[in-house]
């Protein structure tokens, strides 16, 4: 297994989502400030959620050779906030696609 493969997969996936966003202007290319704010607030919310889960002993970091090995806090690997930001961004892009489809203004 290659250390960092999980982070690379997240970043590659984010690049693909960003390409779709750029092509169809669904989130960041439609409203960049609003998208950035939503991603930051969503990521912070989920990091607080993670911290509560870690403190309660519900969330623990497993041992995976795919992680880089850098922990931001106990049981909080570097990949976690990157994944959470990706999750928030992906959700906004999907929401933008559904809105576009609902409103019938599909760009080609």
C-alpha positions in Angstrom: 0.0 0.0 0.0 1.1 3.5 -0.8 1.0 6.1 2.1 -1.0 9.1 0.9 -3.1 7.2 -1.6 -6.3 8.1 0.3 -5.5 11.8 0.2 -4.6 11.5 -3.5 -7.9 9.9 -4.2 -9.8 12.6 -2.4 -7.9 15.3 -4.3 -8.3 13.6 -7.7 -12.1 13.3 -7.0 -12.2 16.9 -6.0 -10.5 17.9 -9.3 -13.1 15.9 -11.2 -16.0 17.6 -9.3 -14.4 21.0 -9.9 -14.1 20.2 -13.6 -17.8 19.5 -13.7 -18.5 22.6 -11.7 -16.5 24.7 -14.1 -18.2 23.2 -17.1 -21.7 23.6 -15.8 -21.3 26.5 -13.3 -23.1 24.7 -10.5 -21.4 26.0 -7.4 -18.0 27.7 -7.2 -18.1 28.9 -10.7 -21.7 30.2 -10.2 -21.3 31.9 -6.8 -17.7 31.6 -5.6 -18.0 33.5 -2.3 -21.2 31.7 -1.3 -19.7 28.3 -2.2 -16.5 29.0 -0.2 -18.5 30.2 2.8 -20.7 27.1 2.7 -17.7 24.7 2.4 -15.9 26.4 5.2 -18.9 26.4 7.5 -19.8 22.9 6.7 -16.3 21.7 7.2 -16.0 23.4 10.6 -19.4 22.0 11.6 -18.3 18.5 10.8 -14.9 19.0 12.5 -16.7 20.0 15.7 -18.9 16.9 15.2 -15.8 14.8 14.8 -14.2 16.4 18.0 -17.3 15.5 20.0 -17.3 12.0 18.7 -13.6 11.6 19.4 -14.1 13.0 22.9 -16.9 10.5 23.5 -14.8 7.7 22.3 -17.1 7.0 19.4 -14.7 8.0 16.6 -11.3 6.5 16.5 -8.6 6.4 13.9 -7.9 3.0 12.5 -4.5 2.0 11.3 -4.4 2.2 7.5 -1.3 2.2 5.4 -3.2 4.5 3.0 -3.0 7.5 5.4 0.0 9.9 5.3 0.4 9.5 9.1 0.1 13.1 10.1 -2.5 13.7 12.9 -3.9 17.1 13.5 -5.2 15.9 16.9 -5.6 12.5 18.5 -7.7 10.3 16.1 -7.9 13.1 13.6 -5.7 12.4 10.5 -4.8 15.1 8.0 -7.1 13.5 5.5 -10.3 14.1 7.6 -10.7 17.9 7.0 -9.8 17.5 3.4 -12.5 14.8 3.0 -15.0 16.9 4.9 -14.3 19.9 2.6 -14.7 17.6 -0.4 -17.9 16.2 0.9 -19.4 19.7 1.4 -18.2 20.9 -2.1 -19.6 17.7 -3.7 -22.9 18.3 -1.9 -23.1 21.8 -3.3 -22.3 20.7 -6.8 -25.0 18.0 -6.7 -27.5 20.4 -5.2 -26.7 22.9 -8.1 -27.2 20.1 -10.6 -30.6 19.2 -9.1 -31.6 22.9 -9.1 -30.6 23.3 -12.7 -32.5 20.2 -13.7 -35.6 21.2 -11.7 -35.6 24.6 -13.3 -35.1 23.1 -16.8 -32.1 25.2 -17.7 -29.6 22.5 -18.6 -26.5 23.9 -20.4 -24.9 21.8 -22.9 
